[in-house]
Amino acid sequence: MSHPVVTRAEKLIGAGDIVGAEAALTSLIETDGDDALVVALDDLAAKDLLAVLREHDSSKESVVGLLVSPEQFARAIVLERRYGDAGNERLRAVINAVVFRDDSEPGEFLEAIGAIDEGCETLADYLSDRADSVEYFFRTGTFGYFDDGDDAGAELSDEERLDELSDPDANRPFVNHSEVSDQDWMQLSWTLRYQHPEIFRDVLLILRARARADGSGDAGDGTAGRANEQRRAPGEPEEESAL
C-alpha cells in the first residue's frame, strides 16, 4: 500500500496541482526526514514523478530532484522521450538539473539510465543536436575543432576504435574532466566515454544510425561533417571529390 502522502500527491498531480503535490511529498522531510521521502518515491508512479521534475530545471531546484535516486530518476526520464517536446529541450533541462545536482555522482545516474529499456535512446535524444560533436569527441578525444586532438589511434579502423573504448589503458582522457565540467552535454559525453564506455558506444551507434536514416551526415565514415565544415576557413571552398 502506498504511503498516504504519495496517494495525496498522485491525486493532486491528477488535478494539475504540481506545486501542491511536491509540497505534500516534501512534508515527509519535516516529519520523518530525507530518507522517508526517498522511500516514498519508490511508490510514486514514474509518470507522476516526472510531472514534478518537469516543473524544475537547474535554475529552479526541486527538493524531489535533490533526493530522487538514480533508479527512480531513470524510470521517470525515459517517459520524457515518449511524451516530451520534439526538440528535447525539456529532456535536457530535467537531466541536467538532476544528474548534475550538487553533491551528486553523475555516473550513477547515467549508469541507471543506460541499464533500462529505452535508456540509451533517451541519452541519444539528449545529445541529438550535438551528434557531430560527439562523433568528433570519439575520434579526437576533444570537443574543440581547432584544438590538437589525440592522434594515438589515427591508424585504427572505426571498429578498432570502438573496441578500444572498453580498454581502460587505451581509452584514457585526452582532456581533463575540469575542462569539460559544463554541467551539460560535454560533461555528460565525457562521463559516458570514460566511466561508462559501453553505454557511450551504444549511444554513439544510435546517433550514427539516425544520421544515416535521415541523410544528415556520414557518421562513422571519417570525421563528422560539421567538424570538417567548422575547420575550414571562412569562404574557403569545399574540396572537390576525387571520384
Salt bridges, closest charged atoms under 4 A:
GLU22 OE1 - HIS56 NE2 2.79
ASP42 OD1 - ARG75 NH2 3.61
ASP48 OD1 - LYS47 NZ 3.22
GLU80 OE1 - ARG54 NE 2.63
GLU118 OE1 - ARG81 NH1 3.05
GLU118 OE2 - ARG82 NH2 2.97
ASP125 OD2 - ARG81 NE 2.81
ASP125 OD1 - ARG210 NH1 2.84
ASP129 OD1 - ARG92 NH1 3.98
GLU135 OE2 - ARG139 NE 2.89
GLU135 OE2 - ARG208 NH2 2.78
ASP158 OD1 - ARG139 NH2 3.29
ASP158 OD2 - ARG208 NH1 2.71
GLU159 OE2 - ARG201 NH2 3.23
ASP163 OD1 - ARG201 NH1 3.30
ASP169 OD1 - ARG172 NH2 3.60
GLU229 OE1 - ARG232 NH2 3.65
GLU238 OE2 - ARG232 NH2 3.60
